[in-house]
Amino acid sequence: MLGSSVTSALMNPKFIWKAAYTSLLVFGAFHVTKLGIALAGSSLMSRFGKPTLVRETSKLHSNNYILLPFVYMRKQF
């Protein structure tokens, strides 16, 4: 009895369209919520994360990008 009702539901195009529409709504709501939380978190971290002075002094400046790790090692010693 259960198998026949599942088969009849899967053969009904109206049920398939409603199931697909609901699935897309849930999928979209999940990803929009995930994106909103990520954007809010990144904006909070950019505002309250590192102070400006720390951001400015931690930058490495070099014209030769191949030697960049070695430039950083020379600054430490």
Secondary structure by P-SEA (a helix, b strand, c coil): caaaaaaaaaacaaaaaaaaaaaaaaaaaaaaaaaaaaaaaaaaaaaccccaaaaaaaccccccccaaaaaaaaaac
